[in-house]
Amino acid sequence: MTLLRDDALSAAFDHASRSYDRLTAVNPGYHRQLRRSAHRLGLPHDGTGLRVLDLGCGTGASTAALLDAAPRARITAVDASGGMLARARAKSWPSNVRFVRAPAEALAEHGVVGPFDAVFAAYLFRNLSDPDPVLGAVRELLVPGGRFAVHEYVLSGRNTHRAVWYAVCAGIALPAGALTGDRALYRHLLGSVTAFDTAPAFGERVRRAGFTRVRVLPVSGWQTGVVHTLVAAAPGAVA
C-alpha cells in the first residue's frame, strides 16, 4: 500500500479538512481520549507561566484538549496543512493560543522556536517520512526536564488489536473516506498505522532519541491496544 508523505499528505489533509470534524465527532471516545493524553502531561497550576507546543494540531482538537489540561498556558499550535489550520483558526480561541503553519521538520524556519515547557503531538509521528530527526528537534526545543506526550495510533503488537484496526478501517473509515472523496487519505490511515512501530517499539525509539522517563500507556474503549499515550521528558532537571 502506497503511503502519502510530505506535500502529498498535506494536500490530502487540505481536501479532507471540510469533513474531518464531522467524521471524528462520530468516533466514540475520540475527544475524551485526546483530553486524557493531554492531562497525562501533568502540567501544574493550570499551565500558568508555561509555553506549550501543539505539534500537528490539525483542526484544533488537540489544541482544545491542551486547553482543558492547561487553560493558562501559552499554546503554539502548528500544522503543515493549510486547510486543516484554516478550520482550526476559524474556531473561537482565547488570546493565549496562536496558530502557525509549518511542517514538523522545519519549525525554526517558520518562526517556531523554544524553549517550550511541554510538547504535545497527536496523530503525527506515523505520518512523518523520518520520525527520528523530529524527535531530536523536539528534545532540543524543550527546557531541561520538559514534558513530552504523544497521542498516537500505535498498535500493541497483539494480533487481536491489529484485527480490530483492520475491521474499523474496512467497516467505517474507508467507506466514510469514499463518501467524502478522501479515500486515498483513509487508505493511508490504514497503512500508516500497520507500517509504523508497535507501541513498545515506539517507546524504544523515543528513548534512543534521548528522552528519559518514557512510559507507554493504554487508552480505554474500542481504542485499547490501538491508540496509546507515550509520555516522556527531556533530559535534565524536572521542569
Secondary structure as GFF3:
##gff-version 3
##sequence-region A 1 239
A	DSSP	alpha_helix	6	25	.	.	.	ID=ss1
A	DSSP	alpha_helix	30	39	.	.	.	ID=ss2
A	DSSP	three_ten_helix	45	47	.	.	.	ID=ss3
A	DSSP	beta_strand	51	55	.	.	.	ID=ss4
A	DSSP	alpha_helix	61	69	.	.	.	ID=ss5
A	DSSP	beta_strand	74	79	.	.	.	ID=ss6
A	DSSP	alpha_helix	82	89	.	.	.	ID=ss7
A	DSSP	beta_strand	97	101	.	.	.	ID=ss8
A	DSSP	three_ten_helix	104	106	.	.	.	ID=ss9
A	DSSP	three_ten_helix	108	110	.	.	.	ID=ss10
A	DSSP	beta_strand	116	122	.	.	.	ID=ss11
A	DSSP	three_ten_helix	125	127	.	.	.	ID=ss12
A	DSSP	alpha_helix	131	141	.	.	.	ID=ss13
A	DSSP	beta_strand	142	153	.	.	.	ID=ss14
A	DSSP	alpha_helix	159	168	.	.	.	ID=ss15
A	DSSP	pi_helix	169	173	.	.	.	ID=ss16
A	DSSP	alpha_helix	174	180	.	.	.	ID=ss17
A	DSSP	alpha_helix	183	195	.	.	.	ID=ss18
A	DSSP	alpha_helix	199	208	.	.	.	ID=ss19
A	DSSP	beta_strand	212	218	.	.	.	ID=ss20
A	DSSP	three_ten_helix	221	223	.	.	.	ID=ss21
A	DSSP	beta_strand	227	233	.	.	.	ID=ss22
###
